Structures are given as C-alpha cells and as structure tokens.
C-alpha cells in the first residue's frame, strides 16, 4: 500500500510536468539591441515572445520556475523509487481533483493572521517561522511538492480561531491534513497547551490519523525527510483504504 501511495505521488507530478507549458528564456537581438526575453515553445516553435521585465514576461518566468521545480520533484521521487525498488515506476491512473470541496477549502485558507507571531525570526521562502522544526518541515514539503499553508486561520467548534502549524494538501488523493509539530514536550505549560489544541481540533471534526497528524520533537533536532514522508504516507494509506471501503 505504501508503494501505491508513492506511485500516485510520482504519477501526479509526471502528468503535471507533461502538461506544463514549455517556457524558455534567453537573450534575443531586436533592432540591433540585445534583450533578455522569454517565450513559449509550441510545436517546436517560439511563440508569445516577451521581454523579461514586462508583466507578461514576469508571468512567463514564474510559470517557468514552477515547471522547473516540478521537474526537480519528479527527478527526486523517481531517484528514491529506483533506490528503494530497483526498477522504474509505472504510472497509475489518477482522479482529477482540481475543483473538489477539499481543494477549495485548502485554497481558501488564509495565512499571516496569527496575532502571536510578531517575534518570528526564521525566514524561508518569504515566510517567517516560529521554530527550526517548522522551517525544516516547510522545506521538506517543498522538496516533495506537497502544497502547504503555514499557520492558516481555522475556526474551531466554539467560534474561536486557531492557527495550526500547517495544513497540507495531497492533490493526488484530494486529502487535507492538519499538522501540529510539538517541540517543547518537556514543559508542563506547553503540554497543557498541546492537550487544549488537540481537543479543539478533534471537537471540530479533525480526526487524528485521518485528517490530523501530530509530530513530537525537540526544536534543535534534525527532521529526517524519510521520517516525515512515512508519517504522511501512513495517514494517506489509512484514508485511502477507508475511502475505497466506503465506495
């Protein structure tokens, strides 16, 4: 079952890479002057050529960077697959989950509203993080192509707002997972806070092991990517089995 989860992950990104527009950039000479330009490639021909510093050129460069990142994700996943199983990964058919309620819910989550994050100092990818553990987790999600929201605002059962460390989304399964990383579990007051947060989430419908994942570490520890991905795959496997049993 874990193997299937990895097949689905790889298949999703292979399909994404194959359907991404092909964008190229480089210097071009126009009226005797050299300009940095960006363009689409369609049917082996250049089309929609723009200067890099124009709005359309900036948009093309953003698309190119996203496509390059998707290709890096595929290379990483395929390399790990071959190292694990000794053969190339066969694609599996996937359901298109682009407009589901889960996807819409994830996209609607708003970040940056936590009133307690005024002293965050650890910066990564334009986001300030509260702890080294959270920063490491965000990097792992980017490396494996898992979309995430950091400290999104969610409303719990009694109308109060909570700000979980992460909410992640697995687009190949249409699965949302709330993630809390507890890093000060040797402190009594912190343990009480952990208990209260878990209670609020569970009372609001988040289910441990299905739509909620909790990690326990100390802030100076190094998080191993393999460990995090196994935790996520375990939750995904459980949800996949339950969904297919219900169907």
N, C-alpha and C positions, 0 to 999 in steps of 0.2 A: 504494500500500500504506500509506503514511503517513496518507493521507486516511482509509482504513478504520480505522486504529488510533484516530484522533480521533473517528470516527463511533461506534465501540464505547464509547469513554470517555463521550461525551455520552449515548448511548442508555442506558448503565448508570445514570447519575445522573438522567436523566429518569424512568426506571422507578422508581428509589428514591424520588424526590420524589412521584410519583403514588401510591405505595403507603404512604408515611409517614402515620401518624395525624395528623389535624388537631388541633392543640392551640392554645388561646387563653388569654390571661390578662388580668386587669384587676380594678378594684375592684368589689365587689358589696356591697349592703346586706343585712344579715341581723339581725333583731331590733333594728332601729334603729341598728346599728353598721356601719361600712364596713370590709370585709376585703379584702385582696388575695387573689384566688382564681385558680385555674387549672382548665381543663376541656377535655374532648374535644368535638369537633363531629362528630356523626353524623347523616346525613340532614338537614342544615341545623338541627339542634337540639343544644342543650347536653346533655352527659351526663357522669357521673362528676365532679362538681364538688368540688374540694378547696381548702383553704386552702394558700397557697404554702409556709408553714413546716411543713407536715406531711410525713411520709415520702413519702406518695403524691403530694403536691403538688410536692415536690422532684424526684421521679422524672419527673413530667409536664414540669416546667420543663427538665430535662435533655433529654428527648425533643424538646421544642420547639426548644431551642438547636441540637440536632443536625439537625433538619429545616430550620431557618432556614439553617444552614451548607450543607446540601445544595443548597438553592435558590440560594444565592450561587455555589456551584460551577457549577451549570447555567448561570446568567447569564453567568459569566466565560467558560466554554467556548463557549457559543453566540455571544457577542460576538466572541471570537477567530476562530471559524469564519467568521462573516459577513465579518469584516475580511480574512480570507485568501481565501475562495472567493466572496464576494459574493452568497450565497444562503443560505437556511435549511438546516439539517442534517436529512437524512432518517434516521429511526431504522432500525437494523438488528437482526435477531433475535440474541439472546444466549443462551448456555447458562447454566443455573443452577449455579453452582459453590459453593453455600453449605456443603456438607459433604464436600468433597474432602480427600484427604490433604494437599495443599499448604496448603489453608486451615487445617486442623487443626494442621499444623506451624507455620504462622505464628502462630496464636493461642497455641500452647504456648510460644513463645519468651519467656524471662524476661529482663527488663532490670534494671539497677541493681546488678549483681553484680560489675562490673569493679573489681578491687582497686586499680587505678591512677587512678581518677577522683576521688580525695579533694580535689584542688585545683581542680576545675572551678568556674568562677565566672559563666559566661554563662548567664543564665536566660531560658527561653522556655516558656510553656505548662506551667509546673510542672516542667520538666526542666532540669538543669544540663548545659551543653555545654562541650566542651573547647576548641572553636575557633569563630571567627566564621563560617568556611566551613560548619561543621556546623550552626550555628544558622540560617544562611541557607537551607541545604538543607531543613531541617525546615519552615521557613515555606513554602517552595515546595511541598512535599508537602501541607501543609495547604490551601494555596490551590487546589491541583488535585485535592484529595480522594483522595490516594494514601495508604493506611494504611502506617505505618512503625513499626519498633521501633528505638530508639536503643541502640547497643552491647549487643545481646542476647548472651547466653551461648550459644555453639555449641561442640560437641565436635568436634575435628578427628581425623584418621586415627589418630594415636598416643595418643589418650585425653586430650590436653591441652585446655584451654578457650581459646578465642579470643573476642575481643569486637569484631567488625567495626563500623565506624561506623554503618551502617544495614543493616537488611533491610527491603525494601519489598515490598508485595503489590499486584498489579493484579487486582482481583476480576473484571473483565470478561474476563480471559484466564486466570485461575487461575495466574498466573505470580509466582513468588518470585524476587527479585533481591537478591543481596548487594552492597552498595555500600561501597566504600572511597574516601575523599577524602584524597588525599595533598597536603599543603600545605607541606612543608619539603624539597622535592626538590633543593635546592642544598646539603644537608648529607650528608656521606658516611655517617655512622652511621645517619641516617634512611633513606637509600637501601638500606642493608643490611637494615633492618627491613622495608621495603617488599617486598624480594625474599623474605624469610622468610615474611611473611604470605601473599603470593600463592602461594608454594609449598605452604603448609599448606592453603589453601583448594582449590587445584586437586587436590592429592593426596586431598582429602576429597570430591571429586565436584562441586565448584562449577566451572562452565565459563565462562571469560571470553567475553563477547559473547552468552551464552545465559542464564546464571543468575548472572552476576557482572559488575559494572560498576565501572570504576576512573576516577576523575576526578583530574586533576593541576592544582593551583592554588597560589598563594601566599596565606597566610592573610588578608592585608589586601585582596585582590581582591574585587570585587563579582561574585557569580554571577548571570548573566542567566537568568531563568526559561525563556526560549525555548531557551537552550542546553541546560539540564538536561532539559527535556521532549523535545527532539530526541534526546538520548542515550538516554533511557528508551524512546522510540518505536522507535529503531533496534534495541535489544535485543528489544523486543516483536515487531517485524516479523520478525526472524530466527527467533525461537521459533515464531511463528505459522506461518510458511512451512514449517518443519521438522515441526511437529506435523501440519499438514494433508497434507504429503507422505507422512508415515508412515501416516496414516489411509487 
